[in-house]
Amino acid sequence: MRKNDFKPIDLLLALVLLTRLPLPHLSKEVFARQAAAVWAFPLVGAVVGVVSIFAGAVALIWCPTFVAAGIALATQVLVSGAMHEDGLADTADGFWGGFDPKRRLEIMKDSHIGTYGVLALLFGLGLRWSILAALFEAGDIWCLMALASLSRAAMPVMMASMPNARGRGLSQSVGRPAWPATLVGLLIALGVGFLSTGGSAIWAALVLGPLLLGLRQLAMTKIGGQTGDVLGATQQLSEIALGLALLALL
């Protein structure tokens, strides 16, 4: 199998990997394409965004903007199974709760959540909720699709640019994607962002450059690479940064 080929089944595989939607069982042969399927990650974000937009739009009929934004956010979390939020919490606990890479990885693997993880979740969800409420108030409910798609295009960049720090786990099983698939994902995400939010999404995407460089340096310093938790944290922080950039542009 060529690493850089693109197949429609990749979208279904990406949905299985990144959501908790009821989907058909996939064969081992399809799962072997995990690294090649990263180009479809932004399309998964678009699906998550559409579902959340629907929930938010229905809520806006009866609820205040702030409540509708919360319902849209809760829908996002439910559809993705809170895996990215879990990654953010585990990364915060590990990076700042351990004093060497081995101990940090042990903490990140622990199912318990510590003070750093709780604070990361509180600030992360609080910022995302506030950002969505402000964007909803400005009449930009379609921003959900742009944020969800662009933030999921950021994860393959981290996967392609760093080794796996642990040598096992979900990130290791997916493998290190090739840059062509990663770049195609970025182009798809920019296209989704432009269609949903216009040119402002393209300008907002510029914040991903310094953000991902900073996160990469931090991950290499703390644990010597990336893990599934680091990828989840990347998605969450990218969504926050993109949302703040969109607000600034408005």
Secondary structure, DSSP 8 states (H G I E B T S, - for coil): --TT---THHHHHHHHHH---------HHHHTTTTGGGGGHHHHHHHHHHHHHHHHHHHHHHS-HHHHHHHHHHHHHHHHTTHHHHHHHHHHHHHHH-SSHHHHHHHHH-SS--HHHHHHHHHHHHHHHHHHHHHHHTT-TTHHHHHHHHHHHHHHHHHHHS-BSSS-SHHHHH----HHHHHHHHHHHHHHHHHHHTHHHHHHGGGHHHHHHHHHHHHHHHHSSB-HHHHHHHHHHHHHHHHHHHHHH-
